[in-house]
Amino acid sequence: MEVREKKIEDIQKSLEQKRQNLLDATEKVYIINAGRMNHGKSSLMNAVLGKEAFKVADIRQTIKNQYEEYQKNVFLVDTPGLDANSEDDQEAFVKAGL
């Protein structure tokens, strides 16, 4: 009976290791950058990435979440401004002198 229990234990350990390897290979991390409109969210993400991956403008251009891979299985997510609306767009136009 002891040999059988040892084999079952070995199979369980093997399956657990395979499960963990699969999880490690497929796990993804999303870093979400959320905040008010026109407060430098896209600029910050571009600086972290070291490239212009997200549009930067004085008016709202991000209308849905966009993401870019930062490292293997690590993604940076740029979001539209929280509570952004047409009044915020108008305020940005005024600040930009448009």
Backbone hydrogen bonds, N-H to C=O, Kabsch-Sander energy under -0.5 kcal/mol:
donor,donor_aa,acceptor,acceptor_aa,energy
5,E,1,M,-2.1
6,K,2,E,-2.0
7,K,3,V,-2.2
8,I,4,R,-2.4
9,E,5,E,-2.4
10,D,6,K,-2.5
11,I,7,K,-2.4
12,Q,8,I,-2.5
13,K,9,E,-2.4
14,S,10,D,-2.3
15,L,11,I,-2.7
16,E,12,Q,-2.4
17,Q,13,K,-2.3
18,K,14,S,-2.3
19,R,15,L,-2.5
20,Q,16,E,-2.4
21,N,17,Q,-2.5
22,L,18,K,-2.1
23,L,19,R,-2.4
24,D,20,Q,-2.8
25,A,21,N,-1.9
26,T,22,L,-1.3
27,E,23,L,-1.8
29,V,73,N,-3.1
31,I,29,V,-0.5
31,I,75,F,-3.2
32,I,30,Y,-0.7
33,N,77,V,-2.4
34,A,32,I,-0.7
37,M,82,L,-0.5
39,H,36,R,-0.8
44,L,40,G,-2.5
45,M,41,K,-2.2
46,N,42,S,-2.5
47,A,43,S,-2.3
48,V,44,L,-2.3
49,L,45,M,-2.4
50,G,46,N,-2.0
51,K,46,N,-1.4
53,A,51,K,-1.5
63,I,61,Q,-0.9
66,Q,78,D,-2.4
68,E,76,L,-2.1
70,Y,74,V,-3.2
71,Q,74,V,-1.5
74,V,71,Q,-2.6
75,F,29,V,-3.2
76,L,68,E,-2.8
77,V,31,I,-3.1
78,D,66,Q,-3.1
78,D,76,L,-0.5
79,T,33,N,-1.1
82,L,35,G,-2.8
84,A,81,G,-1.5
89,D,85,N,-1.7
90,Q,86,S,-2.4
91,E,87,E,-2.5
92,A,88,D,-2.1
93,F,89,D,-2.2
94,V,90,Q,-2.2
95,K,91,E,-2.4
96,A,92,A,-2.1
97,G,93,F,-0.6
97,G,94,V,-1.1
98,L,93,F,-2.8
